């Protein structure tokens, strides 16, 4: 695992390591994985430091984009995969894999599927090249006994970087939290500028007798589309309140058609004996400023120690600790659903916001807004 600042040479290292393994005969079946299909093509394969660029003339692979395949002169092959489509990695086997910018992968399960296929040869290995980002699974990987971790700073490769870039980037970010992450390659506990902190989440975990909660809300943040491979998730969060403290009971977020999402939410409503099922009304209210306005009071409740997660909700907590006002991460559906839930539960003290649906045990109908 190579976890370094920008411009350190991660991509070049990943490409040359892969070529060396293939040329030595130690790697015959290679998987190349990045966040998206475009990233694999534009960075790992065709990029300025990619495999095609740094390959020696006498050992240059044949690249067939339509087949997602590279074939070397010695017969070894590499197949490209998008981490946005974890099921692509279900089944194929390899003896070497190169994973680029793992910190930006949307689905941690893509990493799991890759490992299940890393089973050919006597000593299969994977090289990870990434700029750090506060992700729980990334921290766990860095600490694993089977991981050899290399860290490094942008400064180590200054000789190969444009002087104007070096001057501008270090003048602006040196000594800042963002600089520690993006330039020094330091794995922080949360994104610089995040309004939710890992410390507030971890220090206030608690169990609760759900039967004693005063109210329970199931909140949905619906996705605009429901394509299995490319759409956003629909956030589904179950939370309750007791004595001015809020308890996050379940994260059931999913990528699914609206009817499946609604069915799941209604099941949770009855399973938890919920009081309210609430759905975001206006899906176009996703601008960072609007989201910040909604999230800030909820973040304050976390800071006050009044929000408790009853267990580790890894993907939800990663979204919370990576949410920075003004920066659109593109995938905040779990966070949004959580904000709707806590806001509804805290309606006596927080400004009311426009919710679409509110039903109780006497209600029998539900309208899905798209």
C-alpha positions in Angstrom: 0.0 0.0 0.0 1.5 3.3 -1.2 -0.2 6.1 0.6 1.4 9.4 -0.3 0.8 13.1 -1.2 0.0 14.2 -4.7 2.8 14.2 -7.3 4.9 11.7 -5.3 4.9 9.2 -8.1 2.2 6.7 -7.1 0.9 6.0 -10.6 4.4 5.6 -12.0 5.2 3.2 -9.2 2.1 1.1 -9.7 2.6 0.9 -13.5 6.3 0.0 -13.3 5.7 -2.5 -10.5 3.0 -4.2 -12.6 5.2 -4.3 -15.7 8.1 -5.8 -13.7 5.9 -8.5 -12.2 4.5 -9.4 -15.7 8.0 -9.4 -17.3 9.5 -11.6 -14.6 6.7 -14.2 -15.1 5.4 -13.8 -11.6 2.1 -12.2 -12.8 0.1 -13.9 -15.6 -3.4 -12.8 -14.8 -3.6 -9.1 -13.7 -6.5 -7.0 -12.5 -6.4 -3.2 -12.9 -9.0 -1.4 -10.8 -9.8 2.3 -10.3 -12.8 4.2 -9.2 -14.4 4.3 -12.6 -13.8 2.8 -16.1 -12.6 6.2 -17.3 -10.0 6.4 -14.5 -8.6 3.0 -15.3 -8.3 4.0 -19.0 -7.1 7.6 -18.6 -4.8 7.1 -15.7 -3.6 3.5 -15.2 -3.5 2.5 -18.9 -3.2 5.5 -21.2 -2.1 8.2 -18.7 1.3 10.0 -18.6 2.5 7.6 -16.0 0.3 4.7 -17.1 1.3 1.3 -18.4 1.3 2.1 -22.1 3.5 5.2 -21.6 6.2 3.7 -19.3 6.4 0.2 -21.0 9.7 -0.4 -22.9 9.3 -0.6 -26.6 10.1 -4.3 -26.7 7.6 -5.2 -24.0 4.6 -3.0 -24.8 1.2 -4.7 -24.3 -1.6 -4.7 -26.9 -4.5 -2.7 -25.5 -8.0 -3.7 -26.6 -10.4 -1.2 -24.9 -13.6 -3.0 -26.1 -12.4 -6.1 -24.3 -11.1 -4.3 -21.3 -7.8 -6.2 -21.9 -4.1 -5.7 -22.2 -2.0 -8.6 -23.6 1.8 -8.6 -23.2 4.3 -10.3 -25.6 4.8 -13.2 -23.1 1.1 -14.0 -23.1 0.2 -12.4 -19.7 -3.0 -10.5 -19.7 -4.6 -7.7 -17.6 -8.3 -7.0 -17.3 -9.6 -3.5 -16.3 -12.4 -3.1 -13.8 -14.4 -0.2 -12.4 -14.8 -0.1 -8.6 -18.2 1.5 -9.2 -19.3 -1.9 -10.4 -18.3 -4.4 -7.7 -20.0 -7.3 -9.3 -17.5 -7.1 -12.2 -15.0 -8.5 -9.7 -17.1 -11.3 -8.5 -15.6 -14.5 -10.0 -12.5 -13.5 -12.1 -9.2 -14.7 -10.6 -5.8 -13.1 -10.6 -2.3 -13.4 -9.2 -1.5 -9.7 -9.2 -3.7 -6.6 -8.9 -3.1 -2.9 -9.0 -5.7 -0.7 -7.3 -5.5 3.0 -7.9 -6.9 5.7 -5.6 -8.6 3.2 -3.3 -9.6 6.1 -0.9 -12.0 7.4 -3.5 -13.8 4.1 -4.2 -17.5 4.4 -3.6 -18.0 0.9 -2.5 -15.7 -0.9 0.0 -17.2 -4.2 -1.2 -15.3 -3.7 -4.5 -12.2 -4.3 -2.5 -13.7 -7.4 -0.9 -14.6 -8.8 -4.2 -11.1 -8.2 -5.5 -9.5 -10.1 -2.6 -11.8 -13.1 -3.1 -10.4 -13.4 -6.7 -6.7 -12.9 -5.6 -6.0 -16.6 -5.4 -3.8 -17.7 -8.3 -0.2 -18.6 -8.1 2.0 -19.3 -5.1 2.1 -15.7 -3.7 -0.7 -13.5 -5.1 -0.3 -9.8 -4.3 -2.0 -6.5 -4.8 -0.4 -3.0 -4.9 -2.5 -0.1 -3.8 -1.6 3.4 -4.8 -3.7 6.2 -3.2 -3.8 9.6 -1.7 -5.3 9.2 1.7 -8.8 10.1 2.7 -10.7 9.5 6.0 -12.2 6.1 5.3 -12.5 3.5 8.0 -11.7 0.5 5.7 -8.6 2.3 4.4 -7.3 2.8 8.0 -8.0 -0.9 8.7 -6.1 -1.9 5.6 -3.1 0.3 6.5 -2.9 -1.4 9.9 -3.4 -5.0 8.7 -0.6 -7.5 9.4 -0.5 -8.5 5.7 0.0 -4.9 4.5 3.4 -3.3 3.8 2.7 0.4 4.1 4.8 3.0 2.2 4.1 6.7 3.0 5.6 9.8 1.4 5.4 13.5 0.8 5.0 15.5 -2.4 8.3 17.1 -1.4 10.2 13.9 -2.2 9.5 14.3 -5.9 9.9 18.1 -6.3 12.7 17.6 -8.8 10.2 16.1 -11.3 7.4 18.6 -10.6 6.8 22.0 -12.2 8.3 24.8 -10.0 5.3 26.9 -10.4 3.1 24.1 -9.1 5.3 23.5 -6.1 5.5 27.1 -5.2 1.8 27.7 -5.5 0.6 24.6 -3.8 2.9 24.8 -0.8 2.4 28.5 -0.3 -1.4 27.9 -0.1 -1.6 24.6 1.7 1.7 23.9 3.7 0.9 23.6 7.4 -2.9 23.2 6.9 -4.9 20.1 7.5 -5.7 19.7 3.8 -1.9 20.0 3.1 -1.2 17.3 5.6 -3.5 15.0 3.7 -2.9 16.0 0.1 0.8 16.9 0.2 2.2 15.0 3.2 0.1 11.9 2.6 -1.2 11.8 6.2 -4.3 9.7 6.9 -6.5 12.0 9.0 -9.5 11.0 11.0 -11.8 13.3 9.0 -11.7 15.5 6.0 -10.2 19.0 6.7 -13.2 21.3 7.2 -15.7 18.5 7.9 -18.5 19.5 10.3 -18.9 16.0 11.7 -15.9 14.5 13.5 -14.8 10.9 14.0 -14.2 11.7 17.7 -17.7 12.9 18.3 -19.1 9.7 16.6 -16.7 7.3 18.4 -16.9 8.8 21.9 -20.7 8.8 22.0 -21.6 5.3 20.8 -24.2 3.8 23.1 -26.8 1.0 23.3 -30.4 1.7 24.0 -33.6 -0.1 24.8 -35.6 0.8 21.7 -38.9 0.0 23.4 -38.3 3.0 25.7 -37.6 5.6 23.0 -40.1 8.4 22.9 -40.3 8.5 19.1 -38.8 6.5 16.2 -38.4 7.9 12.7 -37.6 6.1 9.4 -36.2 8.7 7.0 -35.6 8.2 3.2 -33.4 10.3 0.9 -34.5 9.0 -2.5 -32.2 8.6 -5.4 -33.1 10.3 -8.6 -32.4 7.1 -10.7 -32.3 3.5 -9.7 -29.9 1.9 -12.2 -28.1 -0.9 -10.4 -24.6 0.0 -11.4 -24.6 3.8 -11.8 -27.2 5.5 -9.7 -26.9 7.0 -6.2 -28.1 5.1 -3.2 -31.4 5.8 -1.6 -30.6 6.7 2.0 -32.7 4.9 4.6 -32.0 5.7 8.3 -33.8 4.6 11.4 -33.4 6.8 14.5 -35.1 7.5 17.8 -35.1 10.0 20.6 -35.2 9.8 24.4 -34.6 12.5 26.9 -33.1 14.9 24.4 -30.7 12.3 23.1 -30.8 10.8 19.6 -30.0 7.2 18.7 -29.2 6.0 15.2 -30.6 2.5 15.1 -30.1 1.3 11.6 -28.7 2.2 8.2 -30.5 0.3 5.5 -29.5 2.4 2.5 -29.6 0.7 -0.9 -29.5 1.1 -4.6 -32.9 -0.1 -5.8 -36.0 0.9 -7.7 -38.4 3.2 -5.8 -40.9 0.5 -5.0 -38.2 -1.7 -3.4 -36.9 1.2 -1.4 -40.4 2.1 -0.2 -41.1 -1.5 0.7 -38.0 -1.8 2.8 -38.8 1.5 4.5 -42.3 0.3 5.4 -40.9 -3.0 6.7 -38.6 -1.0 9.0 -41.4 1.2 10.0 -43.4 -1.8 11.3 -40.3 -3.7 12.6 -39.2 -0.8 14.8 -42.8 0.3 15.6 -42.0 3.6 14.1 -44.0 6.8 14.7 -43.1 8.6 11.4 -41.8 7.7 8.0 -40.5 10.8 6.2 -39.3 11.3 2.7 -37.4 14.2 1.2 -39.7 16.1 -1.0 -37.5 18.2 -3.3 -34.7 16.1 -4.8 -33.1 19.2 -6.4 -32.2 20.5 -3.0 -28.7 19.0 -3.1 -26.6 22.1 -3.4 -23.8 22.2 -0.9 -25.0 25.4 0.7 -28.5 24.1 1.3 -27.1 20.8 2.6 -24.8 22.7 4.9 -27.7 24.7 6.3 -29.6 21.5 7.0 -26.7 19.6 8.4 -25.1 22.2 10.6 -27.7 21.9 13.5 -27.4 18.1 13.4 -23.6 18.4 13.5 -24.0 20.6 16.6 -26.0 17.8 18.3 -23.1 15.4 17.6 -20.6 18.0 19.0 -22.8 18.2 22.1 -22.6 14.5 22.6 -26.4 14.0 22.0 -26.3 11.7 19.0 -25.4 8.1 19.6 -24.8 5.3 17.1 -25.8 2.0 18.5 -23.1 0.2 16.4 -20.5 1.0 13.7 -22.2 2.2 10.5 -19.1 2.3 8.4 -20.4 3.8 5.2 -22.6 6.3 7.0 -19.8 7.5 9.2 -17.4 7.8 6.3 -20.0 10.1 4.6 -20.4 12.2 7.8 -16.6 12.6 8.3 -16.0 13.4 4.7 -18.7 16.0 4.3 -17.2 19.5 3.9 -19.5 22.5 3.2 -18.9 23.8 -0.3 -17.4 20.5 -1.6 -19.8 18.2 -3.4 -18.7 14.6 -2.8 -21.5 13.4 -5.0 -22.5 10.6 -2.6 -24.2 11.9 0.6 -27.4 9.9 0.5 -26.9 8.3 3.9 -25.9 11.6 5.5 -29.0 13.3 4.0 -31.3 10.6 5.3 -29.7 10.9 8.8 -30.2 14.7 8.7 -33.9 14.3 7.8 -34.3 11.8 10.7 -32.6 13.8 13.4 -34.2 17.0 12.2 -37.7 15.4 12.4 -36.9 14.1 15.9 -35.5 17.4 17.0 -38.4 19.4 15.6 -39.1 21.1 18.9 -35.8 23.0 18.8 -34.7 23.1 15.2 -36.2 25.1 12.4 -38.9 23.1 10.5 -38.0 21.9 7.0 -40.3 20.8 4.3 -40.9 17.1 4.5 -43.1 15.3 2.0 -44.7 12.4 4.0 -45.5 11.8 7.6 -47.6 8.8 8.5 -48.3 7.1 11.9 -49.7 3.8 12.9 -53.2 4.9 11.9 -52.1 5.9 8.4 -52.3 3.4 5.6 -51.1 5.3 2.5 -47.7 6.4 1.2 -47.0 8.6 -1.9 -43.6 8.3 -3.5 -42.4 11.6 -4.8 -40.0 11.5 -7.8 
